[in-house]
Amino acid sequence: MNEKEVEILIVEDNPDDAELAIRALKKSHLANNVIHLIDGAEAIDFLLGLGKYEGRDINNIPKVILLDLKMPKVNGLEVLMRIKSESHTKSIPVVILTSSAEDPDIKRSYELGANSYIVKPVEFNNFAKIISDLGMYWLVINKI
Amino acid sequence: MKEKESPIQRKLINVIMISCGAVTLLTCIAFFAYEFITFRQTTLRQLSTLGEIISANSTAAIAFNDPADANEVLSALKAEKQIEAACLYDKSGVLFSKYPPDLPDTAFPSTPENVGYRFEKSNVIGFQPVIQANQRLGTLYIRSNIQALYDRFEFYSLIVLLIIAGAFIITYILSKGLQQRVSKPILALVETAKIISSQQDYSVRAKKVSDDELGLLTDAFNQMLTRIEKQTVDLSESEERLRAVLDSSITAVIVMDVHGVIIDWNERAEKMFGWKRHEALNRDLADTIIPHNLREAHRSGLKHFLATGRGSVFNRLIEIVALHRNGSEFSIELAVSRLKTNDVVTFCGFITDITERKRAEEEIKLFSQKLEQMVADRTKELELVNKELESFSYSVSHDLRAPLRAIHGYVNIFAEEYANKFDDEAKRLTNIIMSNTQKMGRLIDDLLAFSQLGRKELVKTQTSMTQMVKSICEEQKRSETDRSIEFTIHELPFAFVDTVTIRQVWVNLISNAVKYTRHKPHATIEIGANEEGDYQVYYVRDNGAGFDMLYYDKLFGVFQRLHSQKEFEGTGVGLAIVQRIVLRHGGKVWAEAEPNVGATFYFSLQQYVE
């Protein structure tokens, strides 16, 4: 398979948020292998090699997953549950993206095995900084 | 029909008869004694006279010693029937002559005895010396029978008896008539008294018969009657009035004696319990108006009171169940008082039928239950609506952030990546867009925080307010290094609060103080606490911009601001959050301020008791 190693998987239904995040990562030169999926169902298909991703090398797992909680169809919590229940994906660090620190789902995310969460700030500069710090942390510093 | 004599009449008659009898008897005895003595003296004198005459006549016979002549002289005694015997003795004392001549010598004393006359046995005897020229010639013996005396006495006795009997009869007749003068007024009084006592009629008067003591007695009796009549009238009037008062009372009044027997019962009681007054009187109270299951308690209570003088029912209102004549039971309110009149203890019960009140109370209770249910239902609904509103505002602010983020992000990229193609005006405009998106972001954040306060569970712990305030002030100092701010922190008491939210209160108040003193060259911020009753009042005082108390009403409203954005930036949510948190802790928030002098913000919390 000529597939590139996936480093960062962004699961985010809002294309603007996704683009801004990818830009931020690019700025930090971390966006070489970023994959963006727009909903939870697709993320599960991607990770488990189902649906349109049938035949994909499912051992090519991302170094880190940035997961939005509020998504149509299959939401972030369901995706998280699925990731943590599959043996080959459960060790992937998952960072929850949320619009509010008061989100009651954050607590639930931790219970399900999320490694961290970030509140998406309105200010782009902050957002970009957090995203790139995070990418750096999980990719560079926290080498598994 | 002749009336039987009354005891007093009999007594009067007896008194008169006895005194009259005694007088008559004494008179008769005196008369009798006088007669007796006089008669004896007369008898003696007559006999001595006779003796002297005989002795004078017989001197010759003796002197001449002639017995025949002597016999003749003595025979003259035949005329005196009572002379039984007589004899003459000669000088030597020898019987010389005797009378009657046929009587034997033994019937005479053998020799003459002492001279003189005397009574001897049933006779009177006498020895008379026969004297002539001072020479005693002999002695005369004469004996008289006193049967005549006895006959006379018998006759006298008969007369005395007749007199006494006659006197008695006359006295009886007279006393019968005379006693009436005394007894009549007394009997009249007695008759009047009898009428009064039997008919209770004090209007009759005794008739005055005389002006003597009995008349006075009658007058006094009549005066007494007048007084009694007046008192009786007064008493009956007052009794009637009392009765009227009792009967007009809307409270049932029942009086009971120490044996538990009903002795008074007013009209209201008649209506309330179904027993007429005359039926209720003298009945046992317990059997009349107390339900079966309470009778024993009533009786033992009465017994306890009589034994100890103490009772738990007196002089207070008691709600209890009573029994109607028809067997139905109903609620009453009862007050019992103890009455003591002339050392007789009775119990007076004042009773109100509270069936209606009970029913009303029951209704009110039911109604209030219903109301409570309604309130609970409404509260539940409100809570539901509130929750919906909260989740709505949460999702609104949540969803608003995404496009905002995009606007800000893209404008930022725009500004960065096309910076070299922008002229100054384009740069200024993009900056305005960015600063506005930032502001909107803060607004949304605050709104979100505010909306979440309501559903957040308060976790109260013992909290050191001093430590909390100190750490907040340190943080503030660090972010305002270029300013001169003097913090004065007094010792603050511990509080039992939700640390997270109360910290938010302090942060908002202190950061406000820092913010509004910005234009002062030297800012002073004082933080302290006072005790006010059950509450602890904390305050934050600054010498900043203050505000006009005219707009005080708007101070704690959401999105309400008293300063322009240009003067002091802000969203107008901070104080609203403060108020909401303190209210949820059961406290109050208030403030005092003067423009350009400063402001003091207070909040109170319940005292923490360890």
Contacts between the chains, C-beta under 8 A, distances in Angstrom:
chain1	res1	chain2	res2	distance
A	14	B	402	5.5
A	14	B	406	7.6
A	16	B	402	7.5
A	16	B	403	7.8
A	16	B	405	7.3
A	16	B	406	3.6
A	16	B	409	6.9
A	16	B	410	7.3
A	17	B	402	6.5
A	17	B	405	6.3
A	17	B	406	7.0
A	20	B	405	7.1
A	20	B	406	7.2
A	20	B	409	4.1
A	20	B	410	7.7
A	20	B	413	7.8
A	23	B	409	8.0
A	23	B	413	6.7
A	70	B	398	7.7
A	99	B	398	4.9
A	99	B	399	7.9
A	99	B	401	4.8
A	99	B	402	6.6
A	100	B	394	7.8
A	100	B	397	7.7
A	100	B	398	5.7
A	100	B	401	7.6
A	100	B	448	6.0
A	102	B	394	7.8
A	102	B	448	6.5
A	102	B	449	7.4
A	102	B	452	5.1
A	103	B	398	7.9
A	120	B	401	7.3
A	120	B	402	8.0
A	120	B	405	6.1
A	121	B	405	7.4
A	121	B	441	7.6
A	122	B	401	6.1
A	122	B	404	5.1
A	122	B	405	5.1
A	122	B	408	5.5
A	122	B	437	6.4
A	122	B	438	6.8
A	122	B	440	7.7
A	122	B	441	3.3
A	122	B	444	7.8
A	123	B	408	6.0
A	123	B	438	6.1
A	123	B	441	6.9
A	124	B	405	7.5
A	124	B	408	5.1
A	124	B	409	3.9
A	124	B	410	8.0
A	124	B	411	7.9
A	124	B	412	3.9
A	124	B	413	7.3
A	125	B	412	6.7
A	127	B	405	6.8
A	127	B	409	6.7
